[in-house]
């Protein structure tokens, strides 16, 4: 559901994590990145996804990848989520939807017969040159870390 495609350059972005640290696309210049967008902290699928990435974190790091999560939750909510599930990677509090819009992951969703606008759960794998090499538009949340490892 994103307007981006593999081969595109990662959009410029700026966001603040749970500790108030600012991250930009330049923070990852010359580095590989897994950047994932998810709807909401402490919801079942988002917990599964974050924990799967946590469990694959070391393997992804060995392959040279950093992980960055993004949702509209606040820094305070991210701090609790990270502490509760021992997440080793930063989560961006995109409360103004700037990164979400830049990566084009906002749009119409359907759930239980209801339509609404929201974040489409999407993961982007980016190489050292800032080029998107893989896009996972409907990640399997329980095995998402393995799913990425199988691609890279």
N, C-alpha and C positions, 0 to 999 in steps of 0.2 A: 504493500500500500504506500510505498515511498515513491517520490518522483525522481529519486536518485537511482543510478544504476552502476553496476560494476564497471570500472574504468574511469569513473568520474573522480575528480579531486574531492577530498573531504572538504566540506564547507568550513569557512572560518567560523570560529566560535569563541565565546568567553563565558565562563561559568564559575560559580563558587561552590566548593564542596562543604561537607559537614563541619569542617574545622575553620571555615572562612577563607581557605586558601583558594586563590584564583587559578584556574586552568584555562589555557587557550589551545588552539590547534598548534601554535608554535611551541607549546610545552612538550609536544610529541614529535617535533621536527627530527627527522633521521631515525625515528623509532617506530616499531610496529604497535598497533593499537587495536583492541577490541572495545568498541563503544556500543553499549546497549541501552535502549530506551524501554522503559517499562511503566505500567500505569500507576502503581501505588505500593508504598511500603506496607509490610505486614498483611498482605493478602495472600491467599494460598499459592497461586501460580507464581507470584512475584517472590515469595519466600523460596519456593522450589528452584526457581531460576537463579536467584542470588546464591543459594547454598550449592547448587551444581557448579557455578562459576568459582565459588570459594574452594570447593573440593578439587577443581582442575587448575587452580591458580598456579601452583608450583610448576606443573607441566607446561602451562602457557608461558610462564616466566622463562623457563628453560629454552623455549623456542623464541624468546625475545619479545613477547607481547606484554604490554601493560593493559589493564582493564579499567574502564571508566563507566559507571552507571549513571543514568540520567532519568529523573522523573520530576514532576511538579511539586513533590513534597518539600517541606521546609528543611533547613539545615538541622534543626532540633529533631525533627522526625527521622532524618537520615542517621543522626547520631545514635538514637535509640535502636534503630534497625540494625546498624552496624554492630553495636554492642551486644544486642540480643543474639545475633547469629554469627558473631566473630568474623565479620567480613574483612578481608585484608586489602580491599581496594576502595578508592574514593567514590562517593556518590554526589553528583551535582544536583543542587537545588535550583531547578529551572522554573521558578515560580512565575516568571513573566513569559515563559514559553519561547524564548529566543532561540535556544538550541533545538528545541523540538520543531520549530518552524524552519530553521535553517536546514535540518536533516529531512524535512518534509514527512514527518511521522504523525502528524495530527490530522484527524479526519473523522468521517462518519463511521460509527461502529454499531453493531447489532448484538444484543444480548437478551435472551429470553423474550424475543418478540418486541423488544424496545430498541429504538434508534436514538443515538446520542453522539455528540462529538467527544473524542478522547484521543489518547496516545495509542498508536498502533505499536504493539510489542515488536520491536525490530532491532536486529544486531548488525553492526557494520564491522567488517574486518578490514583494516587499513595497513598498507605496507609502509616502508621507511620513507618513501617518496610522497606520502600523503594521498595515495591513490586507493580507492575502495576496491579490494580484491574479491570480497564476498559480501553478500547481503542475505541475511536470514530473516524472512518476513514473518514466519510463523514458527518461532523456535519451540522445540520440545522442551518445556521448562524443566522437567525432572532430569534430563540428560543433556542440558544445553552445553555444559562444559565439554563433554565428550563429542557432541555434535561439532563444536568449533575445532577441537583437536583433530577430528577426522578430516576437516577441510584444509588444515594448515600442515 
